[in-house]
Amino acid sequence: MLLVEKHDNINSEVLNDYLTSGKPHKVQQTPLYTKPGLFSWKQVDLGSQMLADVIEQEDLHGVGADFGAGWGFLAHRALKLSPRITELHLYEADKNALDMCMHNLSSIKTKLVPHWADLVQDPIEGQFDFIITNPPQHTITTQSTALPLQMTDIAAKHLKPGGVMWLVTNRQVPVERILEKHFRKVVDLAEDKHYKIFRVVK
């Protein structure tokens, strides 16, 4: 038999956090859910929010992909605002995040194709009309400029001629050299002291 002692000095907030850890919770100011352990699980990260605000003014259409879909914030925003998207492929290395992404997009009528894949490690197929991406800026232990550069290079190979990519990176990532190498048109759409956003055309 398990004996439980009652203590009057238990911090109720800490206890509640423990009891609810791992359970999905709603992200403030969105209809979406996330859970502890996922990237930016407490709130939408600033880079994704900045990119989402930009693509509100853009024309996303055809068959597209979200490289590093996370729990679905960018995909949800794009699909809600762009009725001409006919199919969206969702690439994510974290299976828990991908599952949450599909849950968050469950009411969307557009065809969705989930891919549990590490884009840097796993070969993928397909050519897309557009790609949206907020590539990871760090490994488990360290920040890295290599990851967004690798993701950008891979994305370039999977865009159709004339295809468009919308990309956000940290300011210190020298992504311009990769963009100028692979794309015929590079437009700096927005930047602040932390992030920069590009629209590039292959």
C-alpha positions as CSV (number, residue, x, y, z in Angstrom):
1,M,0.0,0.0,0.0
2,L,1.3,3.5,-1.0
3,L,1.3,6.0,1.9
4,V,1.0,9.6,1.0
5,E,1.9,12.3,3.5
6,K,0.2,15.6,3.4
7,H,2.4,18.7,3.6
8,D,1.0,22.2,4.0
9,N,4.0,23.8,2.5
10,I,3.8,22.3,-1.0
11,N,4.1,24.9,-3.7
12,S,0.8,24.4,-5.6
13,E,2.1,26.1,-8.8
14,V,5.1,23.7,-8.9
15,L,2.8,20.7,-8.2
16,N,0.4,21.7,-10.9
17,D,3.3,22.1,-13.4
18,Y,4.5,18.6,-12.5
19,L,1.0,17.0,-12.8
20,T,0.3,18.7,-16.2
21,S,3.8,18.2,-17.7
22,G,3.6,16.4,-21.0
23,K,0.0,17.3,-21.6
24,P,-1.0,19.4,-24.6
25,H,-1.9,23.0,-23.8
26,K,-3.2,25.8,-25.9
27,V,-0.8,28.4,-27.1
28,Q,-1.8,32.0,-26.2
29,Q,-3.5,34.0,-29.0
30,T,-3.7,30.9,-31.3
31,P,-6.1,28.0,-31.7
32,L,-3.2,25.6,-31.6
33,Y,-1.8,23.2,-29.0
34,T,1.7,22.2,-28.0
35,K,3.3,20.5,-25.1
36,P,6.5,20.5,-23.0
37,G,9.6,19.3,-24.7
38,L,8.8,20.7,-28.2
39,F,10.6,23.7,-29.6
40,S,9.0,26.9,-28.5
41,W,6.3,25.1,-26.6
42,K,5.4,27.9,-24.3
43,Q,4.8,30.5,-27.0
44,V,5.3,31.2,-30.7
45,D,9.0,32.0,-31.3
46,L,9.7,35.4,-32.6
47,G,11.2,34.3,-35.9
48,S,8.2,32.2,-36.8
49,Q,5.8,35.0,-35.9
50,M,7.8,37.5,-38.0
51,L,7.8,35.1,-41.0
52,A,4.0,34.4,-40.5
53,D,3.3,38.2,-40.6
54,V,5.2,38.5,-43.8
55,I,3.6,35.6,-45.7
56,E,0.2,37.1,-44.9
57,Q,1.0,39.5,-47.8
58,E,2.5,36.9,-50.1
59,D,1.0,34.5,-52.7
60,L,1.5,30.9,-51.7
61,H,0.0,28.5,-54.2
62,G,0.3,25.0,-55.6
63,V,2.1,22.1,-54.0
64,G,4.4,23.3,-51.1
65,A,6.4,22.2,-48.2
66,D,7.2,23.3,-44.7
67,F,10.8,22.4,-43.9
68,G,11.0,22.0,-40.1
69,A,7.2,22.2,-39.5
70,G,7.4,21.9,-35.7
71,W,4.0,21.8,-34.1
72,G,2.4,23.5,-37.1
73,F,2.3,27.3,-36.5
74,L,3.6,28.4,-39.9
75,A,1.7,25.7,-41.8
76,H,-1.5,26.6,-40.1
77,R,-1.1,30.3,-40.8
78,A,-0.2,29.7,-44.5
79,L,-3.1,27.3,-45.1
80,K,-5.6,29.6,-43.5
81,L,-4.5,32.6,-45.6
82,S,-3.7,30.9,-48.9
83,P,-6.6,29.1,-50.4
84,R,-4.6,28.4,-53.6
85,I,-2.4,25.9,-51.8
86,T,-3.4,22.5,-53.1
87,E,-1.1,20.2,-51.1
88,L,1.3,20.8,-48.3
89,H,4.2,18.5,-47.2
90,L,5.3,18.7,-43.6
91,Y,8.9,17.8,-42.8
92,E,9.9,17.4,-39.1
93,A,12.6,15.5,-37.3
94,D,10.8,15.4,-34.0
95,K,8.0,12.8,-34.1
96,N,6.2,14.3,-31.1
97,A,6.2,17.7,-32.8
98,L,5.0,16.2,-36.1
99,D,2.1,14.4,-34.3
100,M,1.1,17.7,-32.6
101,C,1.4,19.5,-36.0
102,M,-1.1,17.0,-37.6
103,H,-3.4,17.4,-34.6
104,N,-3.3,21.2,-35.0
105,L,-4.1,20.9,-38.8
106,S,-6.8,18.3,-38.4
107,S,-9.6,20.7,-39.4
108,I,-7.7,21.8,-42.6
109,K,-9.3,20.5,-45.8
110,T,-6.1,20.9,-48.0
111,K,-4.2,17.6,-48.6
112,L,-1.5,17.3,-46.0
113,V,1.5,14.9,-46.3
114,P,3.5,14.4,-43.1
115,H,7.2,13.3,-43.3
116,W,9.0,12.2,-40.2
117,A,12.5,13.1,-41.4
118,D,15.7,14.8,-40.5
119,L,16.3,16.9,-43.7
120,V,20.0,17.0,-43.1
121,Q,20.4,13.3,-42.6
122,D,17.6,11.7,-44.6
123,P,17.2,11.8,-48.4
124,I,13.8,13.2,-49.5
125,E,12.0,13.3,-52.8
126,G,9.8,15.8,-54.5
127,Q,9.9,19.2,-56.2
128,F,7.7,22.0,-54.8
129,D,6.1,25.2,-56.0
130,F,7.0,26.8,-52.7
131,I,8.8,26.2,-49.4
132,I,8.4,27.9,-46.1
133,T,11.0,27.4,-43.4
134,N,12.3,28.6,-40.1
135,P,15.3,26.2,-40.0
136,P,16.7,25.1,-36.6
137,Q,19.4,27.4,-35.3
138,H,20.9,25.0,-32.8
139,T,21.6,21.4,-31.9
140,I,20.6,20.0,-28.6
141,T,23.6,21.6,-26.9
142,T,24.9,24.4,-29.0
143,Q,23.8,27.2,-31.4
144,S,25.0,26.5,-35.0
145,T,25.0,28.5,-38.2
146,A,25.6,25.3,-40.1
147,L,22.1,23.9,-39.7
148,P,20.2,26.7,-41.4
149,L,22.8,26.8,-44.2
150,Q,22.4,23.1,-44.8
151,M,18.6,23.3,-44.7
152,T,18.7,26.2,-47.2
153,D,20.9,24.3,-49.6
154,I,18.6,21.2,-49.4
155,A,15.5,23.4,-49.9
156,A,17.1,24.8,-53.1
157,K,17.3,21.4,-54.6
158,H,13.7,20.6,-54.0
159,L,12.1,23.8,-55.6
160,K,10.8,23.7,-59.1
161,P,12.3,26.2,-61.6
162,G,10.4,29.4,-60.8
163,G,9.6,28.1,-57.3
164,V,9.6,30.4,-54.3
165,M,11.0,30.0,-50.8
166,W,10.2,32.1,-47.8
167,L,12.9,31.8,-45.1
168,V,13.7,33.3,-41.7
169,T,17.1,33.0,-40.0
170,N,19.0,34.6,-37.2
171,R,20.9,37.8,-38.3
172,Q,24.3,36.2,-37.7
173,V,23.7,33.3,-40.2
174,P,25.5,34.1,-43.5
175,V,22.7,32.6,-45.6
176,E,23.0,35.2,-48.3
177,R,25.9,33.3,-50.0
178,I,23.8,30.2,-50.3
179,L,20.8,32.1,-51.6
180,E,22.9,33.9,-54.2
181,K,24.4,30.6,-55.3
182,H,21.1,28.8,-55.9
183,F,18.5,31.5,-56.7
184,R,18.1,34.0,-59.5
185,K,16.2,36.4,-57.4
186,V,16.8,37.2,-53.7
187,V,14.6,39.8,-51.9
188,D,15.2,40.9,-48.3
189,L,11.7,41.3,-47.1
190,A,12.2,42.3,-43.4
191,E,14.8,42.3,-40.7
192,D,15.3,43.5,-37.1
193,K,18.1,43.1,-34.6
194,H,17.4,39.4,-34.3
195,Y,16.1,38.0,-37.5
196,K,16.0,38.5,-41.3
197,I,13.5,37.2,-43.8
198,F,13.9,36.5,-47.5
199,R,11.8,35.7,-50.5
200,V,13.9,33.8,-53.1
201,V,13.0,32.6,-56.6
202,K,14.7,29.7,-58.2
